[in-house]
């Protein structure tokens, strides 16, 4: 680590990361608390980096400014790997983790590049297939799990495969849960793939371009069920690998638990993403119940 970054400033930087994750990604904050103590700093720095990039477009009504933030993070990664000091707490914490744990640059770049490509889409430029959305979920969610495994010194093909599936499930489900927000922000369901919308009669032509109807909650629920089923399949595949995943990797894969909670919450409301019950507590269930589920999985060493 560059000597210009003092131990006191690093302490502040990591504290900032913890607070960022707690404020904006609470269910993953609780997951990270289940990591072994020696892995938490890396876990929080990597997840805080994800918070910074995932929220970039939501912090402003001007897409150009949001895109500039993402491009800035793209440059930050390059500078960190050139041992340049960045006056930003999350960047400082990330730089420390990269230096100490030798995190691969490619995963971090892949994450930011995916966010940039998504930000550069026109509001009418809808994802064509579920497979495209799965790739976006892997690039943005699975990569955080890959790098956390790497930071923990875990080299396991089974763990990587499980992380891939859990990241895809998590990414897809969080996009599903955020459909009402994005529909309100963009006046369009931009994260519903064209093929799925077409299958359920939600695809229409407006002014010579394809759009997804927002006026049928029943058909939208059918679309959400299809997308959630894809996410569920990924969770099942990840769990099928559990016996082959090293015990020390399983706490890193605990984000499978909140993904299952979202699936269960969606099922209870008939996959109606506009049902207000989805926004209660933590991902639709009471906070104490969520924490008990997480603790139970953590104690048993399963995900």
C-alpha positions as CSV (number, residue, x, y, z in Angstrom):
1,X,0.0,0.0,0.0
2,X,1.3,3.5,-0.9
3,X,2.8,5.0,2.3
4,X,0.9,8.3,1.5
5,X,-2.2,6.6,2.8
6,X,-1.8,6.5,6.6
7,X,-3.2,3.9,8.9
8,X,-5.6,6.4,10.5
9,X,-7.0,7.5,7.1
10,X,-7.4,3.8,6.2
11,X,-9.4,3.2,9.4
12,X,-11.7,6.1,8.4
13,X,-11.9,4.7,4.9
14,X,-13.0,1.2,6.0
15,X,-15.4,2.7,8.5
16,X,-16.9,4.7,5.6
17,X,-17.3,1.5,3.6
18,X,-19.1,-0.3,6.4
19,X,-21.5,2.7,6.8
20,X,-22.1,2.8,3.0
21,X,-23.1,-0.8,2.9
22,X,-25.2,-0.6,6.0
23,X,-27.1,2.4,4.6
24,X,-27.7,1.3,1.1
25,X,-27.3,-2.5,1.0
26,X,-28.5,-3.6,4.4
27,X,-29.2,-7.2,3.7
28,X,-25.7,-7.7,2.3
29,X,-24.4,-5.7,5.3
30,X,-25.9,-8.4,7.6
31,X,-24.4,-11.1,5.3
32,X,-20.9,-9.6,5.7
33,X,-21.1,-9.6,9.5
34,X,-21.1,-13.4,9.2
35,X,-17.7,-13.5,7.5
36,X,-14.6,-14.4,9.6
37,X,-13.1,-11.3,11.1
38,X,-10.0,-11.4,8.9
39,X,-12.2,-11.3,5.8
40,X,-14.6,-8.5,6.7
41,X,-12.4,-5.6,5.6
42,X,-12.1,-6.9,2.1
43,X,-15.8,-7.9,2.0
44,X,-17.0,-4.4,3.0
45,X,-14.5,-2.6,0.7
46,X,-15.7,-4.7,-2.3
47,X,-19.4,-4.4,-1.4
48,X,-19.0,-0.6,-0.9
49,X,-17.4,-0.3,-4.3
50,X,-20.5,-2.1,-5.7
51,X,-22.7,0.3,-3.8
52,X,-20.9,3.3,-5.3
53,X,-21.2,2.0,-8.9
54,X,-24.8,0.6,-8.6
55,X,-26.1,3.9,-7.2
56,X,-24.2,6.2,-9.7
57,X,-27.1,6.6,-12.0
58,X,-29.7,7.1,-9.2
59,X,-28.0,10.0,-7.5
60,X,-28.9,12.4,-10.3
61,X,-31.7,13.1,-12.7
62,X,-29.1,13.8,-15.4
63,X,-27.9,10.5,-16.9
64,X,-24.7,12.2,-18.2
65,X,-23.6,13.0,-14.7
66,X,-24.3,9.5,-13.5
67,X,-22.3,8.2,-16.5
68,X,-19.4,10.5,-15.6
69,X,-19.4,9.0,-12.1
70,X,-19.0,5.5,-13.6
71,X,-16.3,6.6,-16.0
72,X,-14.5,8.1,-13.0
73,X,-14.6,4.8,-11.2
74,X,-13.3,3.1,-14.3
75,X,-10.3,5.5,-14.2
76,X,-9.9,4.9,-10.4
77,X,-9.4,1.2,-10.9
78,X,-6.6,1.9,-13.4
79,X,-5.0,4.4,-11.0
80,X,-5.1,2.0,-8.1
81,X,-3.3,-0.7,-10.0
82,X,-0.7,1.9,-10.9
83,X,-0.3,2.6,-7.1
84,X,-1.7,6.1,-7.4
85,X,-3.4,7.6,-4.3
86,X,-7.1,8.5,-4.7
87,X,-8.7,10.9,-2.3
88,X,-11.9,9.0,-1.8
89,X,-12.6,6.7,1.2
90,X,-14.0,3.8,-0.8
91,X,-11.2,4.0,-3.3
92,X,-8.6,4.0,-0.5
93,X,-10.1,1.0,1.2
94,X,-10.3,-0.8,-2.1
95,X,-6.7,0.0,-2.9
96,X,-5.6,-1.4,0.4
97,X,-7.5,-4.7,-0.2
98,X,-6.1,-4.9,-3.8
99,X,-2.6,-4.5,-2.5
100,X,-2.9,-6.9,0.4
101,X,-5.0,-9.6,-1.2
102,X,-3.9,-9.3,-4.8
103,X,-7.4,-8.9,-6.3
104,X,-7.7,-9.4,-10.0
105,X,-8.2,-6.2,-11.9
106,X,-10.3,-7.9,-14.6
107,X,-13.2,-8.6,-12.3
108,X,-13.4,-5.0,-11.0
109,X,-13.2,-3.6,-14.6
110,X,-15.8,-6.1,-15.8
111,X,-18.2,-4.8,-13.1
112,X,-17.8,-1.1,-13.9
113,X,-17.8,-1.8,-17.7
114,X,-21.1,-3.6,-17.4
115,X,-22.6,-0.6,-15.4
116,X,-21.3,1.8,-18.0
117,X,-22.8,-0.2,-20.9
118,X,-26.1,-0.4,-19.1
119,X,-26.0,3.4,-18.4
120,X,-25.4,4.1,-22.1
121,X,-28.5,2.3,-23.2
122,X,-31.3,4.4,-24.4
123,X,-34.5,4.2,-22.3
124,X,-36.1,2.4,-25.3
125,X,-33.2,0.0,-25.7
126,X,-34.6,-3.0,-23.9
127,X,-32.7,-6.2,-23.1
128,X,-33.6,-8.8,-25.8
129,X,-33.4,-12.0,-23.8
130,X,-33.2,-13.3,-20.2
131,X,-29.7,-14.6,-21.1
132,X,-28.6,-11.0,-21.7
133,X,-29.9,-10.0,-18.3
134,X,-28.2,-13.0,-16.7
135,X,-24.9,-11.8,-18.2
136,X,-25.5,-8.3,-16.7
137,X,-26.3,-9.9,-13.4
138,X,-23.1,-12.0,-13.4
139,X,-20.9,-9.1,-14.5
140,X,-22.3,-6.9,-11.6
141,X,-23.2,-9.3,-8.8
142,X,-21.2,-12.5,-9.3
143,X,-18.0,-10.5,-9.8
144,X,-18.3,-9.2,-6.2
145,X,-18.5,-12.7,-4.9
146,X,-15.5,-13.8,-7.1
147,X,-13.3,-11.0,-5.8
148,X,-14.4,-11.7,-2.2
149,X,-13.4,-15.4,-2.6
150,X,-10.1,-14.3,-4.0
151,X,-9.6,-11.9,-1.1
152,X,-10.1,-14.8,1.2
153,X,-7.5,-16.8,-0.5
154,X,-10.0,-19.4,-1.7
155,X,-9.2,-21.2,-4.9
156,X,-12.1,-23.5,-5.7
157,X,-13.8,-24.2,-9.0
158,X,-16.9,-25.3,-7.2
159,X,-17.0,-22.1,-5.1
160,X,-16.6,-20.0,-8.3
161,X,-19.4,-21.9,-10.0
162,X,-21.7,-21.5,-7.0
163,X,-20.8,-17.8,-6.8
164,X,-21.7,-17.4,-10.5
165,X,-25.1,-18.9,-10.0
166,X,-25.8,-17.0,-6.7
167,X,-24.7,-13.7,-8.3
168,X,-27.0,-14.3,-11.3
169,X,-29.9,-15.1,-9.0
170,X,-29.2,-12.1,-6.8
171,X,-28.8,-9.7,-9.7
172,X,-32.0,-10.9,-11.4
173,X,-34.1,-10.7,-8.2
174,X,-32.9,-7.3,-7.2
175,X,-33.7,-6.0,-10.7
176,X,-37.2,-7.6,-10.4
177,X,-37.8,-6.0,-7.0
178,X,-36.7,-2.6,-8.5
179,X,-39.0,-2.8,-11.5
180,X,-41.6,-0.3,-10.1
181,X,-38.7,2.2,-9.3
182,X,-37.3,1.9,-12.8
183,X,-40.7,2.0,-14.4
184,X,-41.4,5.3,-12.6
185,X,-38.0,6.7,-13.3
186,X,-37.9,5.8,-17.0
187,X,-41.6,5.4,-17.8
188,X,-40.6,2.0,-19.0
189,X,-39.9,-1.6,-17.8
190,X,-36.4,-1.5,-19.2
191,X,-35.3,-4.6,-17.3
192,X,-37.9,-6.9,-18.7
193,X,-36.5,-8.8,-21.7
194,X,-38.3,-8.3,-25.0
195,X,-38.8,-12.1,-25.5
196,X,-40.4,-12.5,-22.1
197,X,-42.7,-9.4,-22.6
198,X,-43.7,-10.7,-26.0
199,X,-44.5,-14.1,-24.6
200,X,-47.0,-12.6,-22.2
201,X,-48.5,-10.0,-24.5
202,X,-46.9,-6.9,-22.9
203,X,-44.9,-5.8,-26.0
204,X,-46.3,-3.0,-28.1
205,X,-45.1,-0.7,-30.8
206,X,-45.2,3.0,-30.0
207,X,-44.1,5.6,-32.6
208,X,-42.2,2.9,-34.5
209,X,-40.3,1.5,-31.5
210,X,-40.9,-1.4,-29.1
211,X,-42.2,-0.6,-25.6
212,X,-43.4,-2.7,-22.7
213,X,-47.0,-2.1,-21.5
214,X,-47.3,-0.9,-17.9
215,X,-51.1,-1.2,-17.6
216,X,-51.6,-4.9,-16.8
217,X,-50.5,-6.1,-13.4
218,X,-51.7,-9.6,-14.0
219,X,-49.6,-10.1,-17.1
220,X,-46.7,-8.3,-15.4
221,X,-47.0,-10.9,-12.6
222,X,-46.7,-13.7,-15.2
223,X,-43.5,-12.0,-16.5
224,X,-42.1,-11.7,-13.0
225,X,-42.8,-15.3,-12.3
226,X,-40.9,-16.4,-15.4
227,X,-37.9,-14.2,-14.5
228,X,-38.0,-15.3,-10.9
229,X,-38.1,-18.9,-12.0
230,X,-34.8,-18.4,-13.8
231,X,-33.3,-16.9,-10.7
232,X,-34.6,-19.9,-8.6
233,X,-33.0,-22.3,-11.1
234,X,-29.6,-20.6,-10.4
235,X,-30.1,-20.9,-6.7
236,X,-30.8,-24.6,-7.0
237,X,-27.7,-25.1,-9.1
238,X,-25.6,-23.2,-6.6
239,X,-27.0,-25.4,-3.7
240,X,-26.4,-28.6,-5.7
241,X,-22.7,-27.7,-5.6
242,X,-22.7,-27.2,-1.8
243,X,-20.9,-30.5,-0.9
244,X,-18.0,-29.6,-3.2
245,X,-17.7,-26.0,-1.9
246,X,-15.0,-25.6,0.8
247,X,-16.4,-24.7,4.2
248,X,-14.4,-21.5,4.4
249,X,-16.2,-20.3,1.2
250,X,-19.7,-20.8,2.4
251,X,-20.0,-17.7,4.5
252,X,-19.1,-15.6,1.4
253,X,-22.0,-17.3,-0.5
254,X,-24.6,-16.3,2.1
255,X,-26.1,-13.8,-0.3
256,X,-28.1,-16.8,-1.5
257,X,-30.2,-16.4,1.7
258,X,-31.6,-12.9,0.8
259,X,-32.1,-14.1,-2.7
260,X,-34.3,-16.9,-1.4
261,X,-36.1,-14.4,0.9
262,X,-37.0,-12.2,-2.2
263,X,-38.2,-15.3,-4.0
264,X,-40.4,-16.3,-1.1
265,X,-41.7,-12.8,-0.6
266,X,-42.6,-12.6,-4.3
267,X,-44.4,-15.9,-4.1
268,X,-46.5,-14.7,-1.2
269,X,-47.8,-11.7,-3.1
270,X,-48.5,-13.6,-6.3
271,X,-45.4,-12.1,-8.0
272,X,-47.0,-8.7,-8.0
273,X,-44.0,-6.3,-7.7
274,X,-46.3,-3.4,-6.9
275,X,-47.6,-5.1,-3.7
276,X,-46.5,-2.8,-0.8
277,X,-45.7,-5.9,1.4
278,X,-42.5,-6.4,-0.6
279,X,-41.1,-3.2,0.9
280,X,-41.8,-4.1,4.5
281,X,-39.0,-5.1,6.9
282,X,-36.0,-6.6,5.1
283,X,-37.0,-7.8,1.6
284,X,-40.6,-8.3,2.6
285,X,-40.1,-10.1,6.0
286,X,-39.7,-8.9,9.6
287,X,-36.0,-7.9,10.3
288,X,-35.8,-10.4,13.2
289,X,-36.9,-13.2,11.0
290,X,-34.4,-12.3,8.3
291,X,-31.6,-12.2,10.8
292,X,-32.6,-15.6,12.3
293,X,-32.7,-17.1,8.8
294,X,-29.2,-15.7,8.1
295,X,-27.8,-16.8,11.4
296,X,-29.3,-20.3,11.0
297,X,-27.7,-20.8,7.6
298,X,-24.4,-19.3,8.9
299,X,-24.3,-21.6,12.0
300,X,-25.0,-24.6,9.9
301,X,-22.4,-23.7,7.3
302,X,-24.8,-23.7,4.4
303,X,-26.1,-21.1,1.9
